Amino acid sequence: MPRMLRHGSSLGAGLPPDEAVTVDAPDGPMADALAAVHAGDRGPAAALLAGTRERAEWERRSTYVTQLAAAALHSPGWLDDWLAESPEDPDAVLVKAELCVHQAWEIRSAARARDVAPEQFQAFFALLGDAVPVASAAARLNPTDPVPWQIALTHARGSQAPREVFDAYWAEAVARSPHHYGCHAAALQYLSEKWYGSHGEMFAFAERAAESALPGSKLHALPLLAAVEYVVVSDDPRQSPVERARIDAAVERGLELSTWYEPGDPDAADFRNHLVLMLILHERWAEALDVFRAIGVRARTYPWAYLGEPRTEFVELRSGVRMQLASRTPLFSRAGRAGGPGPGPGSAGSAGSVAASGDARALSSPRSLAIAAAPPHEVAEAALMCGVSLRIAPAPPGMSYVELVPDPSPGRRAALARDDRLTAAADSFTTGEKWAALVLRRTGPRYGLTLLQKGRETAAHQWDPAAPVTDHAVAATTAQALAAAFSVRDARPLVTLLRGADSPARRQADLVAALGLPPLPAGFGEHDEVLRTVPGAQLLARRGVLRGIRDSLSTDLGTPAIPVPRPRRWWRLRVAALAVLVPASAYAWTTPDCYRATIPTLATLFLASQLRTAWRGRG
């Protein structure tokens, strides 16, 4: 623990904050195209796909088609209009083919076959059947395109196609693009033991592809994907063991491949996420941290979905790697030397911190504001030991705005807390309280909220123009939690506000209004420390644990003090006690035993000090 306290913060240098991490975030052009698609304009998306077809950029085309199909999963109107207007457009038909397969897998889910209900299987196979003519049309309309055959390989896996059908699809795919990564990754899944192959066949396929690939090709990552399937996904690897040397070779090949890509490169994010998981499983903490820096903010659904919720697993394991590395660093040495010699020039780690921070800046730094359902003095009393400096301002009716105040030398507790420190502070100051706090965030085009009650997160949501529309059941659960926290009778309007992805700033502000909370201060999301100019705003300086305990027993809550209203009964009792103690103390000092005067004198001084402080800090 002392090593973690000393080195944990410095080892996190260069890593983007937790709030900036996204899962499957599109690159710049596609992010703009997806935002336009959700607004009903398919033009930018159509132009991007047409460009990939004309320039034969098959890898990028595969990625774009997958992202557009995901966008059409819950709002397919724009795609239907596109197909109605241009039914023979090879780009529109290709997106439709991917959407059909995507819909089928959405029904089936990623669970093992034994955990899928019969009615799910029935709907799954029916939707896969509907995809066949669409995929065939996509292949016919653009004969040189390998992406329809990638879709066909995924279809073969789901439809339980025999090996000869798979072999025929594979031959068509490699005839069009022998080194297409997407087609190889789809074939690898079919050949895995959990589907229709074996561990040995899967590794042999991956290693052959890697050995014949050009330097820097992502095909060198196929053995790494096979290693994750074997180590993480398979039920019992001991039943058909693979030599440890092949696993180690896959990891080394992945590390070498990572040096061919710039830190933060979206094309490398897929295999780097697999690589860092394998490094963690091999307890190679320093190399894992370097790869986390190279990944930056670009988490991927897989392999983290094998462990749980992808973003949560990514963030928690990244923090765990830091703590593991810190615990192995000698107490009085520099944390940067913990992992031995640093990576060489051009390696993933050498420029990782720069690129990671650049990635975070490109997405804009997160800005947060909390609305607490309690007056400022109550929030200040509850926040005395949260470990950060806060600015607290009154907000009608009887509530408070709270924001984080930048601290040039944050305390150890702040360094070890989650990177979203305002959420961590709200987690602390709502513990044991009856009132809730709503933390609102704005990070570039993404807007979010987290509801905290009694020291735990009870609801969270993010409006992201580039993400699919939130599922109705998920939005309804979040809306009910928000309505219960702020005594809103009807949660249905909240569901509508949560499910839309357009105009996230307006939706966030409308949700705050629908909950009956005070409006967001002017400039929130555009400037830091927006409460600085709010009337009545006060600074609650960071305290250590001992000082926090001491101050929690007094009325001095800040510099300047947070006004604390005192009832008349409080004033009357202390004035009456002072009226008795003053003459009693004076009389006691006239007696020969001066020790008898000590207690009433100290009590008099304490009451006088308490009244003086309360008078000066009265609201």
Sequence and secondary structure as in RCSB ss.txt:
>XXXX:A:sequence
MPRMLRHGSSLGAGLPPDEAVTVDAPDGPMADALAAVHAGDRGPAAALLAGTRERAEWERRSTYVTQLAAAALHS
PGWLDDWLAESPEDPDAVLVKAELCVHQAWEIRSAARARDVAPEQFQAFFALLGDAVPVASAAARLNPTDPVPWQ
IALTHARGSQAPREVFDAYWAEAVARSPHHYGCHAAALQYLSEKWYGSHGEMFAFAERAAESALPGSKLHALPLL
AAVEYVVVSDDPRQSPVERARIDAAVERGLELSTWYEPGDPDAADFRNHLVLMLILHERWAEALDVFRAIGVRAR
TYPWAYLGEPRTEFVELRSGVRMQLASRTPLFSRAGRAGGPGPGPGSAGSAGSVAASGDARALSSPRSLAIAAAP
PHEVAEAALMCGVSLRIAPAPPGMSYVELVPDPSPGRRAALARDDRLTAAADSFTTGEKWAALVLRRTGPRYGLT
LLQKGRETAAHQWDPAAPVTDHAVAATTAQALAAAFSVRDARPLVTLLRGADSPARRQADLVAALGLPPLPAGFG
EHDEVLRTVPGAQLLARRGVLRGIRDSLSTDLGTPAIPVPRPRRWWRLRVAALAVLVPASAYAWTTPDCYRATIP
TLATLFLASQLRTAWRGRG
>XXXX:A:secstr
 HHHHHHHHHHTTT   GGG EES   HHHHHHHHHHHTT  HHHHHHHHHHHHTT HHHHHHHHHHHHHHHTT 
THHHHHHHHH TT HHHHHHHHHHHHHHHHHHH SS GGGS HHHHHHHHHHHHHHHHHHHHHHHHSTT SHHHH
HHHHHHHHTT  HHHHHHHHHHHHHH TT HHHHHHHHHHHSTTTTS HHHHHHHHHHHHHTS TT GGGGHHHH
HHHIIIIISS GGGS   HHHHHHHHHHHHHHHTTS TT HHHHHHHHHHHHHHHHTT HHHHHHHHHHHTTEE 
HHHHTTTSSHHHHHHHHHHHHHHHHHHTS TTS GGGTTSS   TTSTTTTHHHHHHHHHHHT   EEEEEESS 
HHHHHHHTTTSSS EEEEEETTTEEEEEE   SS  HHHHHS S HHHHHHHHHTTT SSEEEEEEEETTEEEEE
EEETTEEEEEEEE TTS    HHHHHHHHHHHHHHTT S  HHHHHHHH  SSHHHHHHHHHHHTT     TTBT
TBS GGGGSTT EEE    HHHHHHHHTSS  SSS       HHHHHHHHHHHHHHHHHHHHHTTSS GGGGHHH
HHHHHHHHHHHHHHHHT  
